[in-house]
């Protein structure tokens, strides 16, 4: 799947009648690609009366996704349900460094990220809704559960593919179908380019 483009994958699945797999998220740094199984993080909106608890041990409303980060396996793509927030960011310089050190292959979130001047040096593909200065007020209530990200259902273990055209979800049950068709599709397009 590293050879595949999001355009090829969406074309293959559209022919099968499966259309709601593409996320219109932009890369923070052009030219970066990611592919790997999804580790999902579910957030809910924060609430002022609970903010004090957000950084207490054992809270039901954690302000940081520490348990999710500890669960990352090398090659995972961290996918965050950021509820479309563009005025705050959960992942910044330090959380991004933590997921990189755990071996994450990328970060996909339908919210902004923070500390964008420091993100390029992390050399990890990031697909998001842009950059923002304020930290997130969201609570990170669960991980490795089905989430919605940029209007698309993402289940743990689904394959996430991101390139300059956005991000596509390859459902875990359909990975083999995609593998069988995508190489032929990419080879055919390479041949057409040569002929043109």
JOSUL-V320990 format. One record per residue. N is the residue number from 0. D_FIRST is the distance of its C-alpha to the first C-alpha in whole Angstrom. Layout:
BEGIN
N & D_FIRST
N & D_FIRST
END
This chain:
BEGIN
0 & 0
1 & 4
2 & 5
3 & 5
4 & 8
5 & 10
6 & 12
7 & 10
8 & 9
9 & 13
10 & 14
11 & 13
12 & 14
13 & 17
14 & 18
15 & 18
16 & 20
17 & 18
18 & 19
19 & 19
20 & 16
21 & 16
22 & 18
23 & 20
24 & 19
25 & 20
26 & 19
27 & 22
28 & 21
29 & 19
30 & 17
31 & 15
32 & 11
33 & 10
34 & 7
35 & 9
36 & 12
37 & 14
38 & 18
39 & 20
40 & 23
41 & 26
42 & 29
43 & 32
44 & 35
45 & 37
46 & 41
47 & 43
48 & 46
49 & 43
50 & 41
51 & 44
52 & 42
53 & 39
54 & 39
55 & 41
56 & 40
57 & 39
58 & 39
59 & 37
60 & 36
61 & 35
62 & 34
63 & 31
64 & 28
65 & 29
66 & 29
67 & 25
68 & 25
69 & 26
70 & 24
71 & 21
72 & 19
73 & 17
74 & 13
75 & 14
76 & 14
77 & 18
78 & 18
79 & 22
80 & 24
81 & 26
82 & 28
83 & 28
84 & 30
85 & 30
86 & 34
87 & 32
88 & 30
89 & 29
90 & 26
91 & 28
92 & 29
93 & 29
94 & 27
95 & 24
96 & 25
97 & 26
98 & 22
99 & 21
100 & 24
101 & 22
102 & 19
103 & 17
104 & 14
105 & 15
106 & 18
107 & 17
108 & 21
109 & 23
110 & 26
111 & 27
112 & 27
113 & 30
114 & 31
115 & 28
116 & 30
117 & 29
118 & 26
119 & 24
120 & 26
121 & 23
122 & 20
123 & 18
124 & 16
125 & 18
126 & 18
127 & 21
128 & 25
129 & 26
130 & 29
131 & 32
132 & 35
133 & 36
134 & 34
135 & 33
136 & 36
137 & 33
138 & 33
139 & 30
140 & 31
141 & 28
142 & 25
143 & 22
144 & 24
145 & 22
146 & 23
147 & 23
148 & 21
149 & 22
150 & 23
151 & 20
152 & 20
153 & 18
154 & 18
155 & 18
156 & 15
157 & 13
158 & 9
159 & 10
160 & 8
161 & 11
162 & 12
163 & 15
164 & 16
165 & 15
166 & 13
167 & 12
168 & 12
169 & 10
170 & 13
171 & 13
172 & 15
173 & 13
174 & 9
175 & 10
176 & 11
177 & 8
178 & 7
179 & 10
180 & 10
181 & 8
182 & 8
183 & 12
184 & 12
185 & 10
186 & 13
187 & 16
188 & 15
189 & 16
190 & 19
191 & 20
192 & 20
193 & 22
194 & 24
195 & 25
END
